[in-house]
Amino acid sequence: MSEEAVVDTSADTSAPVEAPVAAEAPVAAPAQTSWLDSLNEEYRSNPQISRWDDPNEFAKSYLNQSKVIGADKVVKPSNSWSDEQYEEFYSAVGRPETPDMYENALESRYSDEEISGLRQMAFEAGLQQRQFEKITNFMASRAEESEATRHAIIEKNGFEARQQLEQEFGRATDQKIGIAHETAKNYLGPDNMEIFETELPNGMLLGDHPAILKMFVNIAESMGEDGVVGETTELVMTPQEAKRQIDEMMRPGTALTVGDHPDHAAAVEEVVRLRGFL
């Protein structure tokens, strides 16, 4: 018998050979995106749109606006409106986006805190810039009128107070007022003299009040003017002082009343001088 070839059938060569499976790459988490990214840049950067973080809130806002804005007019607010509807209405009719966007003419008259409070109030009330300007311009105008009236009252009262002082001090008025101020400065200290600018209920400044000035004059006189205001070359005589000296010179037996007295002429001349202070 012929020798037959032995065939190894242990391996099935007809079966397809599978390629090794590569390990799957980890799937990256999707990047976080905003709903605004789907909009064109001109819309995406618009603050009226970009302020919404959620498209549902934006849609809600749009619907609220559609309720308050007609095709050619703004719908009159209703007492049944919610705060959100009023907010949309204010935005629709031109309220600034934020309180600090209000411009006004009051910055020089009020503190930053007061101006900030006024802007916040206007924002919550839904005022447009034009409405806000009308109000602040009116306030500024009234403030100017009040300030002018105030200065006029202070000037009038100061003038009347000086007249009262002149009735008592005569030609010595300016000097007495100066003595009063220097005495007050010595007692109160130079840094506290602004107290004289205090406005009293009747519109007079404290430093103009005759009673206050005479009080400090009396203090100076009780101590001696030189000790209060420094070395004085000559004090101007008041009418009372002049009259007191004239009365003294007119006593019987004095050089003024005795015609042949050697000092009679000098006494007459002195009386004439003293009468100049009355």
Secondary structure, DSSP 8 states (H G I E B T S, - for coil): ---------SS-TTS-------------------GGGGS-HHHHT-HHHHT-SSHHHHHHHHHHHHHHB-SSSB----TT--HHHHHHHHHHTT--SSGGG---S-TTTS-HHHHHHHHHHHHHTT--HHHHHHHHHHHHHHHHHHHHHHHHHHHHHHHHHHHHHHHHHGGGHHHHHHHHHHHHHHHH-GGGGGGGG-B-TTS-BGGG-HHHHHHHHHHHHHH-HHHHH---S-----HHHHHHHHHHHTSTTSTTT-TT-TTHHHHHHHHHHHHTT-
